[in-house]
Structures are given as structure tokens and as C-alpha cells.
Amino acid sequence: MSALPPKRRSRPSLAKPLRRAVALPVWADLGLRLGAAFALVFIVVLVHWIDREGLKDTHDGAISFLDVVYFTMISITTTGFGDIAPVSDKSRLIEAVIVTPIRFAVIFIFVGTAYNFIIKRSWETWRMKRIQERLADHIVVLGYGVSGSEAVQELIARGTQASCIVVVDPSSARLRRAEQVGCNVLEGDATRDETLAAVRVGLARSILISAGRDDTTILIVLTARHLAPGVPITAVVRADDNELLARQAGADNVINPVRFTGLLLAGSAEGQHIAEYMSDLASVGGRVQLVERPVKPEEVGLPLERIGTGKGVRIYRGGRAIGFWEPEAHVLEAGDVIVEVAASCEQEASA
């Protein structure tokens, strides 16, 4: 049996602020803006150099290339010292028709850049901080490996808004993938109290844990259960002897992908369609899906087989699982939780 590592003491937070993907990376945006500004400045330099005969230098009377560059910069920035000025009608027309619009374009580019990288970024940081402070009824995914990313994709396919999902992972590369699908992300160590407190796990709808290592997963479960005593926790472990440890640490549901794969293999040996149907049940993309819901007031007193939304297969009553064949399933009670097999949304729409 894997040894459970000791609970680590809280240290100053290593987690970065909550963030969400932007349409264009910062450096790409900055590069495009500066490239456009320099291209416009180069055009003005070229125009001034071609029309240098229409310029007058009150200092030495000659217009060199350096004078052209100098005049372009003071002209673009509207400084205007007056030592170099257009004197011919052609040069003044060029300044009015060509250079002035370019001047405005360059100013707008720099003003827009200042807005985007100072005002807008500050606003976005403040907005994400407000979102972080007001997180509630969200789903926290701790670990964005294979299992975590598949879980997020399935949640989104089932109708959960990506903005209602918070992904915590120490890998910036994994978090970039989570940002691309629209999730809020936090880079940090999920075994730390301060990291989980930053994503307000105590107010979450559900916590999904898949850290890649069983010992890390169990430690995260301990931390999450300590901070969120009433929130459902689902954890992924890969060793059979760690399933009990995960439940003792506070996980409500423990999933063993190795065992589940074995069940699918064994099912396919008994019948070629069993594994397919089990996969169909697990995914929203299939023809049928498993649905868990509370009993409706109008269903109280009815047998489980009489519900109209699907085929009832199990009732949870007072923490006890009741199968559809058991006598207690003949009368639904207030507070029951029903697990049913229902048609997927796509099948209902095509019916």
C-alpha cells in the first residue's frame, strides 16, 4: 500500500492570479502594433527624402538623410521646432494629404498600445480578481492531464459553461491548453491550502481531482476536504489499494481507470455490444446517458419504473443505494436522488 505523505504546512502562496485566455498573445499584439508604426514612419521618411528639395533647413541650408529622419520624427510627434520646414507648395500638399493622416495613424497606434497594455491589462487584471473573489457554484478541476482535460471537454459538451470551470495545475503548458477552451486557470500547487482557497473550493459545485500520482491525489483530497467539507469530491487513483485511502481522505467518488478498463474488456468478452453501451452511457455524445437528479414533487409516491424522463435504475435514499428491483423502489420518497438512463439531447431533438 502506498504510504500517505504527511500534510505539509502552509507557506506563502505560490499561486499566480486567476486568468483567462486573451484573443491574441501579448507579445504578438505588441509586435504587430510596433511593426505597423515603424512601417508608417518608414513611409514618411521615404516621402520626405524623395521631396527633400521642398524642405528648408534654417541651420545650414542643406537637407541630408539625417535631416529627413529628424524632420520626420518631429513631424510625426507634432513637436515642430521650426528649424526644418516645408517651403514649396508641393511639400506642403504632401504634408497635408499624406503625412498628416499617417501622423494621426501613428498616434492612434501608440495611444491604442498604451490603452491595451496599461489600461486594458490593468482592467483585465482587476476584472479577473473580482471574478476570483466572487467564484461560487463553479467546478474546480485539480490537474489537467489526460483525465482532467477529458473531464473538462465532457463537461463543456454536457452544457457547462467553460467560464464556470476553474483549472488548477502547476504546468503552464497544460494551463495554456485549458485557457484555449475558455476555462479560468490558476498556476499553483493544489496541495497547498492557499492555492485551493484562492479558487474558493468551499463554494464550488464539485471538485474533480486527477493529479497523475496517487499520493499527490490523496494529499489534494485531504486539503480540499479540509477547506470544503460539504462539496462533492471525485478523485482518480490508479492503484487498487489506494482507493480506500482516497475515500478515507474524504473523496465521495473514487475512479480507477485501470479497473474500469478491465470491466470494459471483461464485458466485451461476454458480449460484443456491452463495452460499446457502457461507453455510450458515460459520454454525452452517445445515444443514451446516465442522469442523476432529485425526485420531483409530482413523482413522490410513484414507483421508480413510472418516472417519465427515462429508465430509473437506482435510488439513493439516506446514503443507501436502492436498486430498481428492490421493494423500496416501488415508492419514491421526498429527498430521493434518482439515477436514470435517458436519451441524449441529440436523440431527443431528432425524435
ZALODREN-678789 format. One record per residue (C-alpha): residue number from 1; y, x, z. Coordinates in nm, 3 decimals, always signed. Each point is the difference from the previous one (the first is absolute). Layout:
NODE,NUM,Y,X,Z
...
This chain:
NODE,1,+0.000,+0.000,+0.000
NODE,2,+0.341,+0.130,-0.089
NODE,3,+0.204,+0.111,+0.297
NODE,4,+0.317,-0.199,+0.057
NODE,5,+0.301,+0.235,+0.010
NODE,6,+0.230,-0.032,+0.300
NODE,7,+0.313,-0.213,-0.032
NODE,8,+0.294,+0.224,-0.082
NODE,9,+0.323,-0.019,+0.188
NODE,10,+0.305,-0.136,-0.174
NODE,11,+0.223,+0.259,-0.160
NODE,12,+0.335,-0.031,-0.173
NODE,13,-0.049,-0.211,-0.311
NODE,14,-0.108,+0.181,-0.314
NODE,15,+0.023,-0.314,-0.212
NODE,16,+0.261,-0.027,-0.270
NODE,17,+0.209,-0.316,-0.045
NODE,18,-0.152,-0.299,-0.173
NODE,19,+0.061,+0.006,-0.372
NODE,20,-0.075,-0.188,-0.319
NODE,21,-0.021,+0.121,-0.359
NODE,22,+0.317,+0.022,-0.209
NODE,23,+0.008,-0.068,-0.374
NODE,24,+0.081,+0.363,-0.092
NODE,25,-0.062,+0.319,+0.199
NODE,26,+0.311,+0.148,+0.158
NODE,27,-0.002,+0.329,-0.189
NODE,28,-0.075,-0.169,-0.331
NODE,29,+0.293,-0.235,+0.051
NODE,30,+0.230,+0.288,+0.095
NODE,31,-0.114,+0.208,-0.297
NODE,32,+0.065,-0.281,-0.246
NODE,33,+0.348,-0.062,+0.138
NODE,34,+0.104,+0.366,+0.001
NODE,35,-0.152,+0.051,-0.343
NODE,36,+0.202,-0.289,-0.142
NODE,37,+0.321,+0.128,+0.162
NODE,38,-0.045,+0.356,-0.130
NODE,39,-0.082,-0.131,-0.347
NODE,40,+0.326,-0.197,-0.008
NODE,41,+0.197,+0.301,+0.126
NODE,42,-0.158,+0.213,-0.274
NODE,43,+0.108,-0.255,-0.262
NODE,44,+0.360,+0.015,+0.126
NODE,45,-0.005,+0.382,-0.003
NODE,46,-0.127,-0.010,-0.358
NODE,47,+0.270,-0.248,-0.105
NODE,48,+0.274,+0.206,+0.164
NODE,49,-0.126,+0.321,-0.157
NODE,50,-0.003,-0.153,-0.347
NODE,51,+0.354,-0.134,+0.054
NODE,52,+0.132,+0.304,+0.188
NODE,53,+0.286,+0.037,-0.250
NODE,54,+0.151,-0.321,+0.140
NODE,55,+0.012,+0.143,+0.355
NODE,56,+0.281,+0.210,+0.143
NODE,57,-0.033,+0.253,+0.283
NODE,58,+0.336,+0.055,+0.171
NODE,59,-0.137,+0.314,+0.167
NODE,60,-0.076,+0.230,-0.295
NODE,61,+0.015,-0.229,-0.303
NODE,62,-0.364,+0.068,-0.100
NODE,63,-0.296,-0.236,+0.047
NODE,64,-0.324,+0.182,+0.076
NODE,65,-0.342,-0.154,+0.064
NODE,66,+0.057,+0.051,+0.372
NODE,67,+0.328,-0.192,-0.035
NODE,68,-0.189,-0.282,-0.170
NODE,69,-0.256,-0.017,+0.281
NODE,70,+0.280,+0.011,+0.257
NODE,71,+0.199,-0.272,-0.175
NODE,72,-0.312,-0.216,-0.034
NODE,73,-0.077,+0.018,+0.373
NODE,74,+0.356,-0.080,+0.114
NODE,75,+0.016,-0.275,-0.259
NODE,76,-0.333,-0.155,+0.101
NODE,77,+0.095,+0.013,+0.368
NODE,78,+0.350,-0.137,-0.076
NODE,79,+0.157,+0.296,+0.182
NODE,80,+0.253,+0.079,-0.275
NODE,81,+0.192,+0.318,+0.097
NODE,82,+0.200,-0.015,-0.326
NODE,83,-0.053,+0.365,-0.097
NODE,84,-0.214,-0.107,-0.297
NODE,85,+0.085,-0.324,-0.180
NODE,86,-0.069,-0.174,-0.332
NODE,87,+0.308,+0.024,-0.221
NODE,88,-0.108,-0.126,-0.342
NODE,89,-0.044,-0.368,-0.084
NODE,90,-0.364,+0.063,-0.087
NODE,91,-0.071,+0.164,+0.337
NODE,92,+0.169,-0.281,+0.189
NODE,93,-0.201,-0.258,-0.197
NODE,94,-0.320,+0.187,+0.084
NODE,95,+0.098,+0.002,+0.369
NODE,96,+0.067,-0.375,-0.007
NODE,97,-0.294,-0.116,-0.211
NODE,98,-0.280,+0.249,+0.078
NODE,99,+0.074,+0.201,+0.314
NODE,100,+0.134,-0.284,+0.218
NODE,101,-0.312,-0.222,-0.036
NODE,102,-0.220,+0.302,+0.069
NODE,103,+0.218,+0.080,+0.302
NODE,104,-0.061,-0.348,+0.140
NODE,105,-0.374,+0.030,-0.073
NODE,106,-0.027,+0.330,+0.188
NODE,107,+0.197,-0.138,+0.294
NODE,108,-0.227,-0.306,+0.011
NODE,109,-0.308,+0.223,-0.009
NODE,110,+0.120,+0.207,+0.294
NODE,111,+0.119,-0.305,+0.193
NODE,112,-0.335,-0.168,-0.070
NODE,113,-0.185,+0.310,+0.113
NODE,114,+0.199,+0.012,+0.322
NODE,115,-0.073,-0.368,+0.055
NODE,116,-0.370,+0.039,-0.075
NODE,117,-0.061,+0.310,+0.209
NODE,118,+0.236,-0.066,+0.289
NODE,119,+0.084,-0.366,+0.035
NODE,120,-0.311,-0.153,-0.154
NODE,121,-0.242,+0.244,+0.166
NODE,122,+0.169,-0.054,+0.334
NODE,123,-0.019,-0.373,-0.054
NODE,124,-0.369,+0.023,-0.093
NODE,125,-0.074,+0.211,+0.308
NODE,126,+0.181,-0.253,+0.219
NODE,127,-0.178,-0.291,-0.171
NODE,128,-0.345,+0.154,+0.049
NODE,129,+0.085,+0.069,+0.361
NODE,130,+0.089,-0.367,+0.044
NODE,131,-0.327,-0.100,-0.169
NODE,132,-0.185,+0.236,+0.233
NODE,133,+0.170,-0.153,+0.303
NODE,134,-0.084,-0.354,-0.114
NODE,135,-0.359,+0.053,-0.108
NODE,136,-0.216,-0.298,+0.103
NODE,137,-0.307,-0.180,-0.132
NODE,138,-0.072,+0.296,-0.227
NODE,139,-0.323,+0.182,-0.082
NODE,140,-0.026,+0.361,+0.113
NODE,141,-0.234,+0.223,-0.200
NODE,142,-0.075,+0.326,+0.179
NODE,143,-0.142,+0.241,-0.254
NODE,144,+0.046,-0.028,-0.377
NODE,145,-0.314,+0.163,-0.129
NODE,146,-0.256,-0.174,-0.221
NODE,147,-0.071,-0.284,+0.243
NODE,148,+0.362,-0.047,+0.105
NODE,149,+0.133,-0.009,-0.356
NODE,150,-0.270,-0.244,-0.109
NODE,151,+0.085,-0.222,+0.298
NODE,152,+0.368,-0.002,-0.096
NODE,153,-0.080,-0.085,-0.363
NODE,154,-0.224,-0.287,+0.113
NODE,155,+0.264,-0.130,+0.242
NODE,156,+0.258,-0.007,-0.277
NODE,157,-0.249,-0.172,-0.232
NODE,158,-0.057,-0.264,+0.270
NODE,159,+0.372,-0.079,+0.006
NODE,160,+0.136,+0.226,+0.277
NODE,161,+0.344,+0.135,-0.088
NODE,162,-0.002,+0.380,-0.026
NODE,163,+0.322,+0.003,+0.203
NODE,164,-0.198,-0.152,+0.291
NODE,165,-0.239,+0.298,+0.006
NODE,166,+0.080,+0.321,+0.188
NODE,167,-0.210,+0.307,-0.080
NODE,168,-0.016,+0.293,+0.242
NODE,169,-0.153,+0.328,-0.116
NODE,170,+0.069,+0.370,+0.060
NODE,171,-0.031,+0.078,-0.372
NODE,172,+0.317,-0.029,-0.206
NODE,173,-0.206,-0.011,-0.322
NODE,174,-0.190,-0.307,+0.121
NODE,175,+0.320,-0.165,+0.116
NODE,176,+0.154,+0.045,-0.343
NODE,177,-0.286,-0.206,-0.142
NODE,178,+0.058,-0.266,+0.264
NODE,179,+0.372,-0.005,-0.083
NODE,180,-0.081,-0.055,-0.366
NODE,181,-0.165,-0.334,+0.080
NODE,182,+0.301,-0.107,+0.210
NODE,183,-0.122,+0.062,+0.355
NODE,184,+0.217,+0.124,+0.284
NODE,185,-0.127,+0.341,+0.103
NODE,186,+0.032,+0.228,+0.301
NODE,187,-0.110,+0.362,-0.001
NODE,188,-0.145,+0.094,+0.336
NODE,189,-0.300,+0.036,+0.228
NODE,190,-0.145,-0.344,+0.080
NODE,191,-0.164,+0.132,+0.318
NODE,192,+0.348,+0.035,+0.155
NODE,193,+0.144,-0.286,+0.202
NODE,194,+0.348,+0.055,-0.144
NODE,195,-0.126,-0.023,-0.360
NODE,196,-0.167,-0.336,+0.054
NODE,197,+0.291,-0.124,+0.209
NODE,198,+0.231,+0.085,-0.293
NODE,199,-0.186,-0.250,-0.222
NODE,200,-0.010,-0.257,+0.284
NODE,201,-0.376,-0.045,+0.010
NODE,202,+0.039,-0.234,+0.296
NODE,203,+0.156,-0.261,-0.231
NODE,204,-0.233,+0.056,-0.295
NODE,205,-0.223,-0.268,-0.148
NODE,206,-0.289,+0.241,-0.039
NODE,207,-0.080,+0.371,+0.023
NODE,208,-0.234,+0.169,-0.248
NODE,209,-0.121,+0.350,+0.084
NODE,210,-0.175,+0.241,-0.236
NODE,211,+0.083,+0.357,+0.096
NODE,212,-0.285,+0.170,-0.189
NODE,213,-0.153,+0.147,+0.318
NODE,214,-0.174,-0.208,+0.263
NODE,215,+0.144,+0.191,+0.296
NODE,216,+0.354,-0.038,-0.134
NODE,217,-0.060,-0.368,-0.076
NODE,218,-0.123,-0.066,+0.354
NODE,219,+0.297,+0.182,+0.151
NODE,220,+0.235,-0.208,-0.216
NODE,221,-0.180,-0.316,+0.115
NODE,222,+0.058,+0.101,+0.363
NODE,223,+0.368,+0.063,-0.066
NODE,224,+0.047,-0.322,-0.198
NODE,225,-0.182,-0.214,+0.257
NODE,226,+0.215,+0.147,+0.276
NODE,227,+0.320,-0.094,-0.184
NODE,228,-0.124,-0.326,-0.156
NODE,229,-0.241,-0.168,+0.241
NODE,230,+0.000,-0.332,-0.185
NODE,231,-0.001,+0.112,-0.364
NODE,232,-0.328,-0.009,-0.198
NODE,233,-0.120,+0.351,-0.086
NODE,234,-0.247,+0.084,-0.275
NODE,235,-0.132,+0.355,-0.021
NODE,236,-0.218,+0.187,-0.248
NODE,237,-0.263,+0.238,+0.140
NODE,238,-0.275,+0.177,-0.190
NODE,239,-0.251,+0.093,+0.271
NODE,240,-0.216,-0.271,+0.157
NODE,241,+0.028,+0.143,+0.349
NODE,242,+0.380,-0.015,-0.017
NODE,243,+0.011,-0.375,-0.062
NODE,244,-0.048,-0.075,+0.369
NODE,245,+0.265,+0.257,+0.092
NODE,246,+0.248,-0.163,-0.237
NODE,247,-0.065,-0.342,+0.154
NODE,248,+0.030,+0.140,+0.351
NODE,249,+0.329,+0.163,-0.102
NODE,250,+0.132,-0.346,-0.090
NODE,251,-0.087,-0.074,-0.363
NODE,252,-0.067,-0.367,-0.066
NODE,253,-0.179,+0.072,-0.327
NODE,254,-0.185,+0.317,-0.091
NODE,255,-0.097,+0.062,-0.360
NODE,256,-0.260,+0.258,-0.097
NODE,257,+0.025,+0.058,-0.377
NODE,258,-0.326,+0.196,-0.001
NODE,259,-0.185,-0.286,+0.163
NODE,260,+0.164,-0.257,-0.227
NODE,261,-0.106,+0.202,-0.304
NODE,262,-0.355,+0.003,+0.136
NODE,263,+0.009,-0.377,+0.039
NODE,264,+0.108,-0.040,-0.362
NODE,265,-0.277,+0.232,-0.115
NODE,266,-0.261,-0.185,+0.203
NODE,267,+0.130,-0.334,-0.125
NODE,268,-0.025,+0.112,-0.361
NODE,269,-0.364,+0.091,+0.064
NODE,270,-0.073,-0.357,+0.114
NODE,271,+0.190,-0.162,-0.284
NODE,272,+0.213,+0.129,-0.284
NODE,273,+0.291,-0.238,+0.072
NODE,274,+0.033,+0.043,+0.380
NODE,275,+0.208,+0.318,-0.011
NODE,276,+0.223,-0.149,-0.269
NODE,277,+0.059,-0.314,+0.206
NODE,278,+0.081,+0.200,+0.314
NODE,279,+0.256,+0.205,-0.193
NODE,280,+0.134,-0.324,-0.146
NODE,281,+0.052,-0.137,+0.352
NODE,282,+0.181,+0.311,+0.118
NODE,283,+0.259,+0.010,-0.278
NODE,284,+0.274,-0.246,-0.089
NODE,285,-0.066,+0.083,-0.364
NODE,286,-0.341,-0.169,+0.010
NODE,287,-0.090,-0.362,-0.063
NODE,288,-0.046,-0.074,+0.371
NODE,289,+0.146,+0.144,+0.317
NODE,290,-0.050,-0.012,+0.374
NODE,291,+0.284,-0.175,+0.182
NODE,292,+0.064,-0.007,+0.374
NODE,293,+0.228,-0.272,+0.132
NODE,294,+0.057,-0.219,+0.307
NODE,295,-0.144,-0.349,-0.001
NODE,296,+0.239,-0.269,-0.119
NODE,297,+0.088,-0.295,+0.227
NODE,298,-0.156,-0.246,-0.245
NODE,299,-0.326,+0.200,+0.003
NODE,300,-0.053,-0.021,+0.377
NODE,301,-0.313,-0.204,+0.067
NODE,302,-0.147,+0.053,-0.347
NODE,303,-0.310,+0.210,-0.068
NODE,304,+0.056,+0.342,-0.155
NODE,305,-0.167,-0.111,-0.321
NODE,306,+0.262,-0.272,-0.051
NODE,307,+0.306,+0.223,-0.038
NODE,308,+0.159,-0.050,-0.339
NODE,309,+0.145,+0.344,-0.070
NODE,310,-0.327,+0.190,-0.046
NODE,311,-0.350,+0.057,+0.134
NODE,312,+0.017,+0.068,+0.373
NODE,313,-0.235,+0.279,+0.106
NODE,314,+0.108,+0.085,+0.355
NODE,315,+0.213,-0.117,+0.292
NODE,316,+0.158,+0.220,+0.264
NODE,317,+0.041,-0.190,+0.325
NODE,318,+0.104,+0.171,+0.320
NODE,319,-0.098,+0.341,-0.134
NODE,320,-0.348,-0.123,-0.103
NODE,321,-0.127,-0.010,-0.358
NODE,322,-0.168,-0.328,-0.097
NODE,323,-0.200,-0.026,-0.323
NODE,324,+0.012,-0.304,-0.225
NODE,325,-0.359,-0.088,+0.098
NODE,326,+0.061,-0.011,+0.375
NODE,327,+0.057,-0.334,+0.180
NODE,328,+0.352,+0.100,+0.112
NODE,329,+0.105,+0.013,-0.366
NODE,330,-0.050,-0.376,-0.031
NODE,331,+0.326,-0.069,+0.184
NODE,332,+0.313,+0.204,-0.059
NODE,333,+0.228,+0.047,+0.300
NODE,334,+0.369,+0.080,+0.034
NODE,335,+0.051,+0.375,+0.015
NODE,336,-0.301,+0.080,-0.220
NODE,337,+0.033,+0.269,-0.265
NODE,338,-0.188,-0.077,-0.322
NODE,339,-0.141,+0.254,-0.242
NODE,340,-0.064,-0.162,-0.336
NODE,341,-0.094,+0.094,-0.354
NODE,342,+0.271,-0.135,-0.230
NODE,343,+0.079,+0.026,-0.368
NODE,344,+0.248,+0.272,-0.089
NODE,345,+0.353,-0.098,-0.102
NODE,346,-0.074,+0.081,-0.364
NODE,347,-0.308,-0.225,+0.000
NODE,348,+0.193,-0.284,+0.165
NODE,349,+0.275,+0.029,-0.259
NODE,350,-0.246,-0.015,-0.290
NODE,351,-0.195,-0.294,+0.148
